[in-house]
Amino acid sequence: MTNDLQLLALYENRKLMITMNYRIHGDVCGFSPSYVYAIANDLYPFFQSVHIPEENLIDPYYDCYRISENDISEVLNYIDEEWLEDRLYNFYELETHFDGRGERGKLITILRYAYLDERFDEVLWSKMMEWAPSEAKSIVRDLAEWEI
């Protein structure tokens, strides 16, 4: 077995341990809903991780996530900059900005993660949901067991 396959096996095992622990024990297990959602959906846990290669603080699974730190940073930095300038967008406007329907699933996952981590305010989320496809409406609700 190659090192890459071993790393992927360890990544999947860690993912299973975290999600099952949360399913069994809920919030008392010490994991936030946003973190568990990120891990369950192969999204880099942007708000909970430290990845500073220069200081040798490296997430060993950094390259295993389907949605990378750069993907998340691009979306959230744009939304944050616009939000601070009081420019709010509905979902379709954001989707158009981020390469259209081909990236819809990724965009929904990133936004859901930010919502679960209580980023931004209700005004932003309400505006975003004013005009959004039905699958994006799930962004603004509590974490459901089936999502993990």
N, CA, C and O atoms as a GROMACS GRO file, in nm:
protein
  592
    1MET      N    1   0.085  -0.117   0.000
    1MET     CA    2   0.000   0.000   0.000
    1MET      C    3   0.090   0.124   0.000
    1MET      O    4   0.186   0.133   0.077
    2THR      N    5   0.060   0.218  -0.085
    2THR     CA    6   0.140   0.339  -0.094
    2THR      C    7   0.108   0.434   0.021
    2THR      O    8   0.005   0.420   0.088
    3ASN      N    9   0.196   0.529   0.043
    3ASN     CA   10   0.173   0.628   0.149
    3ASN      C   11   0.046   0.708   0.125
    3ASN      O   12  -0.026   0.740   0.220
    4ASP      N   13   0.017   0.741  -0.003
    4ASP     CA   14  -0.105   0.816  -0.034
    4ASP      C   15  -0.230   0.738   0.004
    4ASP      O   16  -0.324   0.794   0.059
    5LEU      N   17  -0.230   0.608  -0.026
    5LEU     CA   18  -0.346   0.526   0.010
    5LEU      C   19  -0.359   0.511   0.161
    5LEU      O   20  -0.470   0.512   0.214
    6GLN      N   21  -0.247   0.498   0.229
    6GLN     CA   22  -0.251   0.490   0.375
    6GLN      C   23  -0.306   0.619   0.435
    6GLN      O   24  -0.387   0.615   0.528
    7LEU      N   25  -0.262   0.731   0.382
    7LEU     CA   26  -0.310   0.860   0.431
    7LEU      C   27  -0.461   0.874   0.408
    7LEU      O   28  -0.533   0.921   0.496
    8LEU      N   29  -0.507   0.834   0.289
    8LEU     CA   30  -0.651   0.840   0.261
    8LEU      C   31  -0.730   0.748   0.353
    8LEU      O   32  -0.839   0.783   0.398
    9ALA      N   33  -0.674   0.630   0.382
    9ALA     CA   34  -0.740   0.537   0.473
    9ALA      C   35  -0.749   0.597   0.614
    9ALA      O   36  -0.852   0.587   0.680
   10LEU      N   37  -0.641   0.659   0.659
   10LEU     CA   38  -0.642   0.725   0.790
   10LEU      C   39  -0.741   0.842   0.792
   10LEU      O   40  -0.811   0.862   0.891
   11TYR      N   41  -0.745   0.917   0.684
   11TYR     CA   42  -0.838   1.029   0.672
   11TYR      C   43  -0.982   0.980   0.684
   11TYR      O   44  -1.061   1.037   0.760
   12GLU      N   45  -1.016   0.875   0.611
   12GLU     CA   46  -1.152   0.820   0.616
   12GLU      C   47  -1.184   0.764   0.755
   12GLU      O   48  -1.296   0.777   0.803
   13ASN      N   49  -1.085   0.701   0.818
   13ASN     CA   50  -1.105   0.647   0.953
   13ASN      C   51  -1.131   0.761   1.053
   13ASN      O   52  -1.220   0.751   1.137
   14ARG      N   53  -1.053   0.867   1.044
   14ARG     CA   54  -1.072   0.984   1.130
   14ARG      C   55  -1.210   1.045   1.107
   14ARG      O   56  -1.280   1.080   1.203
   15LYS      N   57  -1.247   1.057   0.982
   15LYS     CA   58  -1.379   1.112   0.947
   15LYS      C   59  -1.490   1.029   1.011
   15LYS      O   60  -1.585   1.084   1.068
   16LEU      N   61  -1.478   0.899   1.003
   16LEU     CA   62  -1.578   0.810   1.061
   16LEU      C   63  -1.582   0.824   1.213
   16LEU      O   64  -1.690   0.828   1.272
   17MET      N   65  -1.465   0.830   1.276
   17MET     CA   66  -1.461   0.843   1.423
   17MET      C   67  -1.525   0.973   1.469
   17MET      O   68  -1.601   0.974   1.567
   18ILE      N   69  -1.496   1.083   1.401
   18ILE     CA   70  -1.552   1.212   1.440
   18ILE      C   71  -1.703   1.215   1.421
   18ILE      O   72  -1.777   1.258   1.510
   19THR      N   73  -1.749   1.170   1.305
   19THR     CA   74  -1.893   1.177   1.278
   19THR      C   75  -1.973   1.080   1.366
   19THR      O   76  -2.081   1.114   1.414
   20MET      N   77  -1.920   0.961   1.389
   20MET     CA   78  -1.991   0.866   1.475
   20MET      C   79  -1.993   0.914   1.620
   20MET      O   80  -2.094   0.900   1.689
   21ASN      N   81  -1.883   0.971   1.666
   21ASN     CA   82  -1.878   1.025   1.802
   21ASN      C   83  -1.983   1.134   1.819
   21ASN      O   84  -2.052   1.140   1.921
   22TYR      N   85  -1.997   1.220   1.719
   22TYR     CA   86  -2.096   1.328   1.725
   22TYR      C   87  -2.238   1.271   1.719
   22TYR      O   88  -2.328   1.318   1.789
   23ARG      N   89  -2.258   1.170   1.636
   23ARG     CA   90  -2.392   1.110   1.627
   23ARG      C   91  -2.433   1.046   1.759
   23ARG      O   92  -2.550   1.052   1.798
   24ILE      N   93  -2.339   0.985   1.826
   24ILE     CA   94  -2.369   0.916   1.952
   24ILE      C   95  -2.383   1.014   2.068
   24ILE      O   96  -2.476   1.003   2.148
   25HIS      N   97  -2.292   1.111   2.077
   25HIS     CA   98  -2.285   1.198   2.195
   25HIS      C   99  -2.333   1.340   2.172
   25HIS      O  100  -2.351   1.415   2.268
   26GLY      N  101  -2.353   1.380   2.047
   26GLY     CA  102  -2.397   1.516   2.019
   26GLY      C  103  -2.294   1.620   2.057
   26GLY      O  104  -2.173   1.594   2.052
   27ASP      N  105  -2.341   1.737   2.094
   27ASP     CA  106  -2.252   1.849   2.125
   27ASP      C  107  -2.158   1.823   2.243
   27ASP      O  108  -2.052   1.884   2.252
   28VAL      N  109  -2.195   1.733   2.333
   28VAL     CA  110  -2.111   1.708   2.450
   28VAL      C  111  -1.979   1.640   2.414
   28VAL      O  112  -1.890   1.632   2.499
   29CYS      N  113  -1.964   1.592   2.293
   29CYS     CA  114  -1.839   1.526   2.252
   29CYS      C  115  -1.727   1.627   2.229
   29CYS      O  116  -1.611   1.588   2.214
   30GLY      N  117  -1.759   1.756   2.228
   30GLY     CA  118  -1.656   1.857   2.212
   30GLY      C  119  -1.639   1.910   2.072
   30GLY      O  120  -1.561   2.003   2.050
   31PHE      N  121  -1.709   1.853   1.975
   31PHE     CA  122  -1.701   1.901   1.838
   31PHE      C  123  -1.820   1.992   1.808
   31PHE      O  124  -1.933   1.961   1.845
   32SER      N  125  -1.794   2.103   1.743
   32SER     CA  126  -1.904   2.193   1.705
   32SER      C  127  -1.977   2.136   1.584
   32SER      O  128  -1.919   2.059   1.507
   33PRO      N  129  -2.104   2.171   1.567
   33PRO     CA  130  -2.177   2.125   1.448
   33PRO      C  131  -2.108   2.164   1.318
   33PRO      O  132  -2.107   2.087   1.222
   34SER      N  133  -2.049   2.283   1.314
   34SER     CA  134  -1.982   2.326   1.190
   34SER      C  135  -1.860   2.239   1.160
   34SER      O  136  -1.835   2.205   1.044
   35TYR      N  137  -1.785   2.203   1.262
   35TYR     CA  138  -1.667   2.118   1.243
   35TYR      C  139  -1.707   1.980   1.193
   35TYR      O  140  -1.648   1.927   1.098
   36VAL      N  141  -1.807   1.923   1.256
   36VAL     CA  142  -1.854   1.789   1.215
   36VAL      C  143  -1.907   1.794   1.072
   36VAL      O  144  -1.881   1.703   0.994
   37TYR      N  145  -1.981   1.898   1.039
   37TYR     CA  146  -2.031   1.914   0.902
   37TYR      C  147  -1.915   1.922   0.803
   37TYR      O  148  -1.919   1.858   0.698
   38ALA      N  149  -1.813   1.999   0.837
   38ALA     CA  150  -1.697   2.012   0.748
   38ALA      C  151  -1.630   1.876   0.726
   38ALA      O  152  -1.603   1.838   0.612
   39ILE      N  153  -1.605   1.805   0.833
   39ILE     CA  154  -1.538   1.675   0.823
   39ILE      C  155  -1.625   1.578   0.744
   39ILE      O  156  -1.574   1.507   0.657
   40ALA      N  157  -1.753   1.572   0.774
   40ALA     CA  158  -1.844   1.479   0.706
   40ALA      C  159  -1.855   1.507   0.557
   40ALA      O  160  -1.882   1.416   0.478
   41ASN      N  161  -1.835   1.632   0.517
   41ASN     CA  162  -1.852   1.671   0.377
   41ASN      C  163  -1.720   1.700   0.306
   41ASN      O  164  -1.718   1.767   0.203
   42ASP      N  165  -1.611   1.650   0.361
   42ASP     CA  166  -1.478   1.664   0.300
   42ASP      C  167  -1.442   1.808   0.269
   42ASP      O  168  -1.384   1.839   0.165
   43LEU      N  169  -1.477   1.895   0.362
   43LEU     CA  170  -1.449   2.037   0.350
   43LEU      C  171  -1.342   2.073   0.452
   43LEU      O  172  -1.355   2.039   0.570
   44TYR      N  173  -1.237   2.139   0.409
   44TYR     CA  174  -1.131   2.178   0.501
   44TYR      C  175  -1.192   2.258   0.617
   44TYR      O  176  -1.263   2.355   0.592
   45PRO      N  177  -1.168   2.218   0.743
   45PRO     CA  178  -1.228   2.288   0.858
   45PRO      C  179  -1.161   2.423   0.883
   45PRO      O  180  -1.086   2.441   0.979
   46PHE      N  181  -1.189   2.514   0.797
   46PHE     CA  182  -1.126   2.646   0.788
   46PHE      C  183  -1.127   2.722   0.921
   46PHE      O  184  -1.026   2.782   0.958
   47PHE      N  185  -1.239   2.721   0.991
   47PHE     CA  186  -1.252   2.798   1.114
   47PHE      C  187  -1.193   2.728   1.236
   47PHE      O  188  -1.172   2.791   1.339
   48GLN      N  189  -1.165   2.600   1.226
   48GLN     CA  190  -1.115   2.524   1.341
   48GLN      C  191  -0.972   2.475   1.325
   48GLN      O  192  -0.917   2.417   1.419
   49SER      N  193  -0.909   2.496   1.212
   49SER     CA  194  -0.777   2.441   1.187
   49SER      C  195  -0.670   2.548   1.181
   49SER      O  196  -0.695   2.665   1.156
   50VAL      N  197  -0.549   2.501   1.205
   50VAL     CA  198  -0.431   2.585   1.189
   50VAL      C  199  -0.340   2.513   1.091
   50VAL      O  200  -0.301   2.398   1.113
   51HIS      N  201  -0.305   2.580   0.983
   51HIS     CA  202  -0.216   2.522   0.883
   51HIS      C  203  -0.112   2.627   0.846
   51HIS      O  204  -0.133   2.711   0.759
   52ILE      N  205   0.002   2.621   0.916
   52ILE     CA  206   0.110   2.717   0.892
   52ILE      C  207   0.237   2.637   0.865
   52ILE      O  208   0.312   2.606   0.958
   53PRO      N  209   0.262   2.603   0.738
   53PRO     CA  210   0.379   2.521   0.706
   53PRO      C  211   0.512   2.579   0.756
   53PRO      O  212   0.600   2.504   0.798
   54GLU      N  213   0.525   2.712   0.754
   54GLU     CA  214   0.650   2.775   0.798
   54GLU      C  215   0.680   2.744   0.944
   54GLU      O  216   0.797   2.740   0.984
   55GLU      N  217   0.578   2.724   1.024
   55GLU     CA  218   0.596   2.696   1.167
   55GLU      C  219   0.576   2.548   1.198
   55GLU      O  220   0.565   2.509   1.315
   56ASN      N  221   0.570   2.467   1.095
   56ASN     CA  222   0.552   2.323   1.107
   56ASN      C  223   0.420   2.285   1.175
   56ASN      O  224   0.410   2.180   1.238
   57LEU      N  225   0.320   2.371   1.162
   57LEU     CA  226   0.184   2.340   1.209
   57LEU      C  227   0.105   2.297   1.087
   57LEU      O  228   0.046   2.380   1.017
   58ILE      N  229   0.103   2.169   1.063
   58ILE     CA  230   0.046   2.118   0.939
   58ILE      C  231  -0.061   2.014   0.968
   58ILE      O  232  -0.039   1.920   1.045
   59ASP      N  233  -0.176   2.032   0.908
   59ASP     CA  234  -0.282   1.931   0.913
   59ASP      C  235  -0.237   1.816   0.823
   59ASP      O  236  -0.221   1.836   0.703
   60PRO      N  237  -0.216   1.697   0.878
   60PRO     CA  238  -0.167   1.587   0.794
   60PRO      C  239  -0.264   1.548   0.682
   60PRO      O  240  -0.225   1.482   0.585
   61TYR      N  241  -0.389   1.588   0.695
   61TYR     CA  242  -0.490   1.554   0.594
   61TYR      C  243  -0.520   1.670   0.500
   61TYR      O  244  -0.617   1.666   0.425
   62TYR      N  245  -0.438   1.771   0.504
   62TYR     CA  246  -0.461   1.895   0.428
   62TYR      C  247  -0.496   1.870   0.282
   62TYR      O  248  -0.586   1.936   0.228
   63ASP      N  249  -0.429   1.778   0.217
   63ASP     CA  250  -0.453   1.752   0.075
   63ASP      C  251  -0.566   1.653   0.049
   63ASP      O  252  -0.596   1.623  -0.066
   64CYS      N  253  -0.628   1.602   0.154
   64CYS     CA  254  -0.735   1.502   0.138
   64CYS      C  255  -0.873   1.566   0.121
   64CYS      O  256  -0.965   1.502   0.071
   65TYR      N  257  -0.887   1.690   0.163
   65TYR     CA  258  -1.019   1.754   0.158
   65TYR      C  259  -1.060   1.784   0.014
   65TYR      O  260  -0.981   1.836  -0.064
   66ARG      N  261  -1.183   1.752  -0.019
   66ARG     CA  262  -1.237   1.778  -0.153
   66ARG      C  263  -1.256   1.928  -0.176
   66ARG      O  264  -1.235   1.978  -0.287
   67ILE      N  265  -1.295   1.999  -0.072
   67ILE     CA  266  -1.309   2.145  -0.079
   67ILE      C  267  -1.195   2.204   0.003
   67ILE      O  268  -1.190   2.188   0.125
   68SER      N  269  -1.105   2.271  -0.065
   68SER     CA  270  -0.979   2.314  -0.005
   68SER      C  271  -0.990   2.445   0.073
   68SER      O  272  -1.090   2.516   0.066
   69GLU      N  273  -0.885   2.472   0.147
   69GLU     CA  274  -0.874   2.599   0.219
   69GLU      C  275  -0.884   2.716   0.122
   69GLU      O  276  -0.949   2.816   0.152
   70ASN      N  277  -0.821   2.705   0.006
   70ASN     CA  278  -0.826   2.813  -0.093
   70ASN      C  279  -0.967   2.836  -0.146
   70ASN      O  280  -1.009   2.950  -0.164
   71ASP      N  281  -1.041   2.726  -0.171
   71ASP     CA  282  -1.180   2.738  -0.217
   71ASP      C  283  -1.264   2.816  -0.116
   71ASP      O  284  -1.338   2.907  -0.153
   72ILE      N  285  -1.250   2.780   0.010
   72ILE     CA  286  -1.328   2.842   0.116
   72ILE      C  287  -1.287   2.988   0.133
   72ILE      O  288  -1.372   3.077   0.144
   73SER      N  289  -1.158   3.010   0.136
   73SER     CA  290  -1.106   3.145   0.153
   73SER      C  291  -1.155   3.239   0.044
   73SER      O  292  -1.193   3.353   0.071
   74GLU      N  293  -1.154   3.192  -0.079
   74GLU     CA  294  -1.199   3.275  -0.192
   74GLU      C  295  -1.344   3.319  -0.173
   74GLU      O  296  -1.376   3.437  -0.190
   75VAL      N  297  -1.430   3.225  -0.140
   75VAL     CA  298  -1.573   3.256  -0.124
   75VAL      C  299  -1.597   3.345  -0.003
   75VAL      O  300  -1.664   3.448  -0.014
   76LEU      N  301  -1.544   3.306   0.111
   76LEU     CA  302  -1.573   3.380   0.234
   76LEU      C  303  -1.507   3.517   0.238
   76LEU      O  304  -1.564   3.612   0.293
   77ASN      N  305  -1.389   3.530   0.182
   77ASN     CA  306  -1.326   3.662   0.177
   77ASN      C  307  -1.406   3.758   0.090
   77ASN      O  308  -1.423   3.875   0.124
   78TYR      N  309  -1.456   3.708  -0.023
   78TYR     CA  310  -1.538   3.792  -0.110
   78TYR      C  311  -1.665   3.836  -0.038
   78TYR      O  312  -1.700   3.955  -0.038
   79ILE      N  313  -1.734   3.741   0.022
   79ILE     CA  314  -1.859   3.773   0.092
   79ILE      C  315  -1.832   3.870   0.206
   79ILE      O  316  -1.907   3.966   0.226
   80ASP      N  317  -1.726   3.847   0.281
   80ASP     CA  318  -1.692   3.933   0.394
   80ASP      C  319  -1.662   4.076   0.349
   80ASP      O  320  -1.711   4.171   0.408
   81GLU      N  321  -1.582   4.090   0.246
   81GLU     CA  322  -1.549   4.224   0.195
   81GLU      C  323  -1.674   4.298   0.148
   81GLU      O  324  -1.691   4.416   0.176
   82GLU      N  325  -1.760   4.227   0.078
   82GLU     CA  326  -1.884   4.288   0.029
   82GLU      C  327  -1.978   4.322   0.145
   82GLU      O  328  -2.040   4.428   0.147
   83TRP      N  329  -1.989   4.231   0.239
   83TRP     CA  330  -2.075   4.249   0.357
   83TRP      C  331  -2.033   4.372   0.437
   83TRP      O  332  -2.117   4.449   0.482
   84LEU      N  333  -1.902   4.389   0.455
   84LEU     CA  334  -1.851   4.504   0.529
   84LEU      C  335  -1.881   4.637   0.458
   84LEU      O  336  -1.884   4.742   0.521
   85GLU      N  337  -1.902   4.630   0.328
   85GLU     CA  338  -1.939   4.749   0.249
   85GLU      C  339  -2.090   4.759   0.228
   85GLU      O  340  -2.138   4.840   0.149
   86ASP      N  341  -2.166   4.676   0.302
   86ASP     CA  342  -2.313   4.672   0.293
   86ASP      C  343  -2.363   4.634   0.154
   86ASP      O  344  -2.469   4.679   0.111
   87ARG      N  345  -2.287   4.552   0.085
   87ARG     CA  346  -2.331   4.498  -0.044
   87ARG      C  347  -2.367   4.352  -0.021
   87ARG      O  348  -2.280   4.267   0.002
   88LEU      N  349  -2.496   4.324  -0.028
   88LEU     CA  350  -2.545   4.189  -0.005
   88LEU      C  351  -2.598   4.131  -0.135
   88LEU      O  352  -2.647   4.204  -0.221
   89TYR      N  353  -2.587   4.000  -0.149
   89TYR     CA  354  -2.626   3.934  -0.272
   89TYR      C  355  -2.718   3.816  -0.244
   89TYR      O  356  -2.710   3.753  -0.139
   90ASN      N  357  -2.805   3.788  -0.341
   90ASN     CA  358  -2.883   3.665  -0.330
   90ASN      C  359  -2.796   3.550  -0.380
   90ASN      O  360  -2.687   3.572  -0.434
   91PHE      N  361  -2.844   3.428  -0.360
   91PHE     CA  362  -2.763   3.312  -0.393
   91PHE      C  363  -2.725   3.308  -0.541
   91PHE      O  364  -2.610   3.279  -0.574
   92TYR      N  365  -2.819   3.337  -0.629
   92TYR     CA  366  -2.790   3.330  -0.772
   92TYR      C  367  -2.681   3.430  -0.814
   92TYR      O  368  -2.600   3.400  -0.901
   93GLU      N  369  -2.680   3.547  -0.751
   93GLU     CA  370  -2.574   3.644  -0.782
   93GLU      C  371  -2.438   3.592  -0.738
   93GLU      O  372  -2.338   3.609  -0.809
   94LEU      N  373  -2.433   3.530  -0.621
   94LEU     CA  374  -2.307   3.471  -0.575
   94LEU      C  375  -2.265   3.356  -0.666
   94LEU      O  376  -2.148   3.344  -0.701
   95GLU      N  377  -2.361   3.274  -0.702
   95GLU     CA  378  -2.331   3.160  -0.789
   95GLU      C  379  -2.273   3.208  -0.922
   95GLU      O  380  -2.178   3.149  -0.972
   96THR      N  381  -2.328   3.313  -0.978
   96THR     CA  382  -2.277   3.368  -1.103
   96THR      C  383  -2.134   3.419  -1.084
   96THR      O  384  -2.048   3.398  -1.170
   97HIS      N  385  -2.110   3.484  -0.974
   97HIS     CA  386  -1.975   3.535  -0.946
   97HIS      C  387  -1.873   3.421  -0.935
   97HIS      O  388  -1.759   3.436  -0.977
   98PHE      N  389  -1.915   3.309  -0.878
   98PHE     CA  390  -1.825   3.195  -0.857
   98PHE      C  391  -1.847   3.084  -0.960
   98PHE      O  392  -1.864   2.968  -0.922
   99ASP      N  393  -1.847   3.118  -1.086
   99ASP     CA  394  -1.845   3.023  -1.197
   99ASP      C  395  -1.974   2.948  -1.224
   99ASP      O  396  -1.971   2.844  -1.291
  100GLY      N  397  -2.085   2.995  -1.176
  100GLY     CA  398  -2.213   2.940  -1.217
  100GLY      C  399  -2.250   2.806  -1.159
  100GLY      O  400  -2.195   2.762  -1.058
  101ARG      N  401  -2.344   2.739  -1.226
  101ARG     CA  402  -2.406   2.616  -1.175
  101ARG      C  403  -2.309   2.501  -1.156
  101ARG      O  404  -2.333   2.413  -1.074
  102GLY      N  405  -2.200   2.501  -1.229
  102GLY     CA  406  -2.102   2.393  -1.216
  102GLY      C  407  -2.041   2.384  -1.078
  102GLY      O  408  -1.990   2.279  -1.039
  103GLU      N  409  -2.045   2.494  -1.004
  103GLU     CA  410  -1.987   2.498  -0.869
  103GLU      C  411  -2.093   2.511  -0.761
  103GLU      O  412  -2.061   2.540  -0.645
  104ARG      N  413  -2.219   2.489  -0.795
  104ARG     CA  414  -2.328   2.509  -0.699
  104ARG      C  415  -2.312   2.425  -0.573
  104ARG      O  416  -2.326   2.477  -0.462
  105GLY      N  417  -2.284   2.298  -0.588
  105GLY     CA  418  -2.271   2.211  -0.471
  105GLY      C  419  -2.161   2.256  -0.377
  105GLY      O  420  -2.179   2.258  -0.255
  106LYS      N  421  -2.048   2.293  -0.434
  106LYS     CA  422  -1.936   2.341  -0.353
  106LYS      C  423  -1.974   2.471  -0.281
  106LYS      O  424  -1.944   2.487  -0.163
  107LEU      N  425  -2.038   2.562  -0.352
  107LEU     CA  426  -2.078   2.689  -0.293
  107LEU      C  427  -2.177   2.668  -0.179
  107LEU      O  428  -2.165   2.730  -0.074
  108ILE      N  429  -2.274   2.581  -0.198
  108ILE     CA  430  -2.372   2.551  -0.092
  108ILE      C  431  -2.301   2.493   0.030
  108ILE      O  432  -2.332   2.531   0.143
  109THR      N  433  -2.208   2.401   0.009
  109THR     CA  434  -2.136   2.339   0.121
  109THR      C  435  -2.056   2.443   0.199
  109THR      O  436  -2.057   2.442   0.322
  110ILE      N  437  -1.988   2.532   0.130
  110ILE     CA  438  -1.909   2.636   0.196
  110ILE      C  439  -2.000   2.731   0.274
  110ILE      O  440  -1.971   2.766   0.388
  111LEU      N  441  -2.110   2.773   0.212
  111LEU     CA  442  -2.202   2.865   0.279
  111LEU      C  443  -2.269   2.799   0.400
  111LEU      O  444  -2.288   2.862   0.503
  112ARG      N  445  -2.304   2.672   0.385
  112ARG     CA  446  -2.366   2.598   0.496
  112ARG      C  447  -2.269   2.592   0.615
  112ARG      O  448  -2.309   2.613   0.729
  113TYR      N  449  -2.144   2.563   0.586
  113TYR     CA  450  -2.041   2.558   0.690
  113TYR      C  451  -2.030   2.693   0.762
  113TYR      O  452  -2.025   2.698   0.885
  114ALA      N  453  -2.027   2.802   0.686
  114ALA     CA  454  -2.018   2.936   0.746
  114ALA      C  455  -2.141   2.965   0.831
  114ALA      O  456  -2.129   3.024   0.939
  115TYR      N  457  -2.258   2.926   0.783
  115TYR     CA  458  -2.381   2.948   0.860
  115TYR      C  459  -2.377   2.869   0.992
  115TYR      O  460  -2.410   2.923   1.097
  116LEU      N  461  -2.338   2.743   0.984
  116LEU     CA  462  -2.332   2.660   1.105
  116LEU      C  463  -2.230   2.714   1.206
  116LEU      O  464  -2.245   2.692   1.326
  117ASP      N  465  -2.129   2.782   1.157
  117ASP     CA  466  -2.028   2.840   1.246
  117ASP      C  467  -2.067   2.982   1.290
  117ASP      O  468  -1.988   3.052   1.354
  118GLU      N  469  -2.189   3.022   1.258
  118GLU     CA  470  -2.246   3.151   1.298
  118GLU      C  471  -2.164   3.270   1.247
  118GLU      O  472  -2.142   3.367   1.319
  119ARG      N  473  -2.122   3.260   1.122
  119ARG     CA  474  -2.051   3.370   1.058
  119ARG      C  475  -2.153   3.461   0.991
  119ARG      O  476  -2.256   3.414   0.944
  120PHE      N  477  -2.125   3.586   0.987
  120PHE     CA  478  -2.210   3.689   0.928
  120PHE      C  479  -2.338   3.707   1.011
  120PHE      O  480  -2.351   3.647   1.118
  121ASP      N  481  -2.429   3.788   0.963
  121ASP     CA  482  -2.550   3.816   1.039
  121ASP      C  483  -2.674   3.766   0.965
  121ASP      O  484  -2.667   3.724   0.850
  122GLU      N  485  -2.787   3.773   1.034
  122GLU     CA  486  -2.912   3.724   0.976
  122GLU      C  487  -2.955   3.804   0.853
  122GLU      O  488  -3.020   3.751   0.764
  123VAL      N  489  -2.918   3.931   0.848
  123VAL     CA  490  -2.952   4.014   0.733
  123VAL      C  491  -2.887   3.957   0.606
  123VAL      O  492  -2.952   3.946   0.502
  124LEU      N  493  -2.760   3.922   0.616
  124LEU     CA  494  -2.689   3.863   0.502
  124LEU      C  495  -2.756   3.732   0.458
  124LEU      O  496  -2.782   3.711   0.340
  125TRP      N  497  -2.784   3.645   0.555
  125TRP     CA  498  -2.842   3.515   0.521
  125TRP      C  499  -2.984   3.531   0.463
  125TRP      O  500  -3.021   3.459   0.370
  126SER      N  501  -3.061   3.623   0.517
  126SER     CA  502  -3.196   3.647   0.464
  126SER      C  503  -3.190   3.696   0.320
  126SER      O  504  -3.266   3.649   0.234
  127LYS      N  505  -3.101   3.790   0.293
  127LYS     CA  506  -3.085   3.841   0.157
  127LYS      C  507  -3.043   3.728   0.062
  127LYS      O  508  -3.094   3.718  -0.049
  128MET      N  509  -2.952   3.645   0.107
  128MET     CA  510  -2.903   3.536   0.023
  128MET      C  511  -3.016   3.438  -0.012
  128MET      O  512  -3.018   3.383  -0.122
  129MET      N  513  -3.107   3.417   0.080
  129MET     CA  514  -3.215   3.321   0.059
  129MET      C  515  -3.335   3.380  -0.014
  129MET      O  516  -3.427   3.307  -0.050
  130GLU      N  517  -3.336   3.512  -0.035
  130GLU     CA  518  -3.448   3.576  -0.107
  130GLU      C  519  -3.468   3.514  -0.244
  130GLU      O  520  -3.581   3.494  -0.289
  131TRP      N  521  -3.359   3.486  -0.310
  131TRP     CA  522  -3.367   3.427  -0.443
  131TRP      C  523  -3.260   3.320  -0.451
  131TRP      O  524  -3.143   3.349  -0.478
  132ALA      N  525  -3.302   3.197  -0.428
  132ALA     CA  526  -3.209   3.085  -0.422
  132ALA      C  527  -3.280   2.959  -0.469
  132ALA      O  528  -3.402   2.947  -0.453
  133PRO      N  529  -3.206   2.864  -0.525
  133PRO     CA  530  -3.268   2.738  -0.564
  133PRO      C  531  -3.308   2.658  -0.440
  133PRO      O  532  -3.258   2.684  -0.330
  134SER      N  533  -3.397   2.565  -0.457
  134SER     CA  534  -3.449   2.491  -0.341
  134SER      C  535  -3.338   2.421  -0.263
  134SER      O  536  -3.345   2.415  -0.140
  135GLU      N  537  -3.237   2.368  -0.331
  135GLU     CA  538  -3.130   2.298  -0.258
  135GLU      C  539  -3.046   2.392  -0.172
  135GLU      O  540  -2.982   2.348  -0.077
  136ALA      N  541  -3.045   2.520  -0.204
  136ALA     CA  542  -2.969   2.616  -0.125
  136ALA      C  543  -3.045   2.659   0.001
  136ALA      O  544  -2.985   2.713   0.094
  137LYS      N  545  -3.174   2.636   0.005
  137LYS     CA  546  -3.254   2.674   0.122
  137LYS      C  547  -3.208   2.600   0.248
  137LYS      O  548  -3.233   2.646   0.360
  138SER      N  549  -3.141   2.487   0.230
  138SER     CA  550  -3.092   2.409   0.344
  138SER      C  551  -2.975   2.476   0.415
  138SER      O  552  -2.937   2.434   0.524
  139ILE      N  553  -2.919   2.579   0.356
  139ILE     CA  554  -2.804   2.647   0.416
  139ILE      C  555  -2.839   2.700   0.554
  139ILE      O  556  -2.756   2.694   0.645
  140VAL      N  557  -2.959   2.754   0.570
  140VAL     CA  558  -2.995   2.827   0.692
  140VAL      C  559  -3.087   2.748   0.785
  140VAL      O  560  -3.195   2.794   0.820
  141ARG      N  561  -3.044   2.632   0.823
  141ARG     CA  562  -3.118   2.554   0.922
  141ARG      C  563  -3.018   2.481   1.011
  141ARG      O  564  -2.899   2.476   0.981
  142ASP      N  565  -3.067   2.425   1.120
  142ASP     CA  566  -2.980   2.351   1.211
  142ASP      C  567  -2.926   2.225   1.143
  142ASP      O  568  -2.984   2.175   1.047
  143LEU      N  569  -2.815   2.176   1.194
  143LEU     CA  570  -2.753   2.055   1.141
  143LEU      C  571  -2.844   1.935   1.166
  143LEU      O  572  -2.890   1.913   1.279
  144ALA      N  573  -2.869   1.859   1.062
  144ALA     CA  574  -2.952   1.738   1.073
  144ALA      C  575  -2.860   1.615   1.074
  144ALA      O  576  -2.752   1.617   1.014
  145GLU      N  577  -2.903   1.511   1.141
  145GLU     CA  578  -2.821   1.390   1.152
  145GLU      C  579  -2.785   1.332   1.016
  145GLU      O  580  -2.675   1.280   0.998
  146TRP      N  581  -2.877   1.339   0.920
  146TRP     CA  582  -2.849   1.280   0.789
  146TRP      C  583  -2.736   1.351   0.715
  146TRP      O  584  -2.679   1.295   0.621
  147GLU      N  585  -2.703   1.474   0.756
  147GLU     CA  586  -2.595   1.548   0.690
  147GLU      C  587  -2.456   1.499   0.731
  147GLU      O  588  -2.356   1.532   0.668
  148ILE      N  589  -2.452   1.420   0.836
  148ILE     CA  590  -2.325   1.367   0.880
  148ILE      C  591  -2.329   1.218   0.868
  148ILE      O  592  -2.232   1.150   0.900
   0.00000   0.00000   0.00000
